[in-house]
Amino acid sequence: MKYLTSSKRLFIRRTKIKDIEFILESEQSQDKKNFIIPWSKEQHAAALVNNDCIHMILENNDKQPIGFAMLFGIKNKNQNIEFVRKQLH
């Protein structure tokens, strides 16, 4: 598995289609529902192929997903990046 970055306790990699179910469950959890507007499976899938977005999965030492993050504006000519969402499970 290729990681974007890692430490002793955290591994960050690009999101894959198979990860979307984890993300959807995460967004629907009771403790987070009041703070975000959940995206559909199709919206997350579109973000995976959007070259202006880096959609990432955060994993623990056991390589189990514990959260996700999305950065938009990667191709922004003004060099502004938008941290759209970060969520820990």
HUNOR-V400638 format. One line per field, one symbol per residue. ss: DSSP state (H for helix, E for strand, L for the rest). A space follows every 10 residues. Layout:
ss->???
This chain:
ss->LLLLEELLLL EEEELLHHHH HHHHHHHHLL LLLLLLLLLL HHHHHHHHHL LLEEEEEEEL LLLLEEEEEE EELLLLLLLL LEEEEEEEL
